[in-house]
Amino acid sequence: MPLSDAKWYIVQTFSGYEKQVMSDIEKTAESRGMKDLIQEVFVPTEMVTSVKNGKTRTSEKKVFPNYVLVKMVLTDDTWAAVRGVRGCQGFVGAGSKPVPLSQVEIDRLGVMPKNISEVNYKVGDTVVITDGPLKESVAVVTEIMLGENKVKVEISMFGRKTPVELELYQIKLLD
């Protein structure tokens, strides 16, 4: 099965085991020589700021408690490897067969490519924003920060140039 057949699947975990399951799946893939088949493991989180007793606290909150996303090529071996991880209750799907996420579902979940090392645009190029509140806005690239997976662009808003910092995956070259 080609490695390009890797798809995102949802794995249900016991409460509070998301990070441990993520770590154990990565370790299992490494130890069994399956890094090419089990490619990424992701726990969707967001940063939440709260004020209590006059003190501001920022904490990480799981977007989908009890779930981990796994990008893998589904074979009997990869299924067994993930399913056998302590804290894993199984895959989400109809019956016993895991169902991969569609591209629309992946986009909604905010699963983004990790460690982007190459982009098809450069400083000065005109791009279109593909995600977020400024979706479909046209912008000009001012800085590319590959190490941080970020890009700085300028958009024209209310007659002024406004700098915006985005994730690399949030823009594409204007056709």
C-alpha positions in Angstrom: 0.0 0.0 0.0 1.5 3.4 -1.0 2.5 5.8 1.8 0.4 8.4 0.1 -2.6 6.4 1.2 -2.1 7.7 4.8 -5.3 9.1 6.2 -6.4 10.7 9.5 -8.3 8.4 11.9 -9.8 9.1 15.3 -8.8 7.0 18.3 -10.8 7.1 21.5 -8.9 7.1 24.8 -9.6 6.8 28.4 -10.2 10.1 30.1 -7.0 12.0 30.7 -4.9 9.6 28.7 -4.7 11.6 25.5 -1.1 12.8 25.8 0.1 9.4 27.1 -1.6 7.6 24.2 -0.1 10.0 21.7 3.3 9.4 23.2 2.9 5.7 23.3 1.7 5.5 19.7 4.8 7.4 18.6 7.0 5.1 20.6 5.3 2.0 19.3 5.7 3.2 15.7 9.4 3.9 16.3 10.1 0.6 18.0 8.2 -1.5 15.4 9.8 0.3 12.5 6.4 1.7 11.4 7.3 5.4 11.3 6.6 5.4 7.5 3.1 3.9 8.1 2.1 5.7 11.3 3.1 9.2 10.3 1.6 11.7 12.8 -0.2 11.7 16.1 -2.1 14.8 17.2 -4.1 15.9 20.2 -6.2 19.0 19.3 -5.7 21.6 22.0 -6.2 25.4 22.4 -4.9 27.9 24.8 -7.5 29.4 27.2 -6.9 32.5 29.2 -8.9 33.0 32.4 -8.9 35.6 35.2 -9.3 34.4 38.7 -8.8 36.5 41.8 -7.3 39.3 39.7 -4.6 36.9 38.2 -4.5 36.0 34.5 -3.8 32.3 33.8 -3.3 30.7 30.5 -3.8 27.0 30.2 -4.0 24.4 27.5 -7.4 22.8 27.0 -8.2 19.7 24.9 -10.6 20.6 22.1 -11.9 17.0 22.0 -11.3 15.3 25.3 -10.8 11.5 25.1 -9.7 11.6 21.4 -6.4 11.4 19.5 -6.0 11.9 15.8 -3.6 9.5 14.0 -2.4 9.9 10.4 -1.5 6.4 9.1 -1.7 3.9 6.4 -4.3 1.4 7.7 -3.1 -2.2 7.6 -3.7 -5.0 10.0 -0.3 -4.3 11.6 -0.9 -0.6 12.1 -4.4 -1.2 13.4 -3.1 -3.7 15.9 -0.2 -1.5 17.0 -2.4 1.5 17.7 -5.2 -0.6 19.2 -2.8 -2.3 21.5 -1.6 0.9 23.2 -2.5 1.2 26.9 -5.3 3.7 27.3 -6.7 3.3 23.8 -10.3 2.2 23.6 -10.4 1.8 19.8 -10.9 3.6 16.6 -14.0 5.6 15.8 -16.0 4.1 12.9 -18.8 1.9 11.9 -18.6 -1.5 13.5 -15.0 -2.7 13.9 -13.7 -0.9 10.8 -12.0 2.6 11.3 -13.4 5.3 9.1 -11.0 7.9 7.9 -11.7 11.6 8.2 -12.7 13.6 5.1 -10.6 16.6 4.0 -13.5 18.9 5.2 -13.4 17.3 8.6 -9.6 17.6 8.8 -9.8 21.3 7.9 -12.5 21.9 10.6 -10.4 20.2 13.3 -7.4 22.4 12.5 -5.0 19.5 11.8 -2.2 21.3 10.2 1.0 20.0 8.5 3.9 19.8 10.9 7.4 21.0 10.2 6.8 22.5 6.8 10.2 22.9 5.2 9.3 24.3 1.8 6.7 26.6 0.5 5.8 27.6 -3.1 5.8 31.3 -2.4 8.4 33.9 -1.6 8.7 37.4 0.0 6.9 39.8 -2.3 4.5 37.3 -3.8 0.8 37.9 -3.8 -1.2 35.2 -1.9 -4.7 34.4 -0.9 -5.6 33.6 2.8 -7.3 30.1 2.8 -8.2 29.8 6.5 -9.3 31.9 9.5 -11.3 35.1 9.8 -9.5 36.8 6.9 -10.2 33.9 4.5 -10.2 34.8 0.8 -8.4 38.1 1.5 -5.5 38.9 -0.8 -2.2 39.7 0.8 1.5 40.2 0.1 4.2 38.1 1.8 6.6 40.2 3.8 8.5 37.5 5.8 8.6 33.7 5.9 9.6 31.9 9.2 10.0 28.2 8.3 11.3 27.3 11.7 8.2 28.6 13.4 5.8 27.5 10.6 4.6 31.1 10.3 4.4 33.7 7.6 3.9 37.5 7.8 1.8 39.1 5.2 0.3 42.6 4.6 -3.3 43.0 3.7 -5.1 46.2 2.6 -7.7 46.9 5.2 -9.7 50.2 5.3 -7.2 51.8 3.0 -4.2 50.9 5.1 -1.6 48.2 4.9 -2.1 45.9 7.9 0.5 43.3 9.0 -0.8 39.8 9.8 1.0 36.8 11.1 -0.4 33.4 9.9 0.5 29.7 9.9 2.3 28.6 6.7 -0.6 26.4 5.7 -3.1 29.3 5.9 -2.1 30.9 2.6 -1.6 29.8 -1.0 -0.1 31.5 -4.0 -2.6 33.6 -6.0 -3.3 32.0 -9.4 
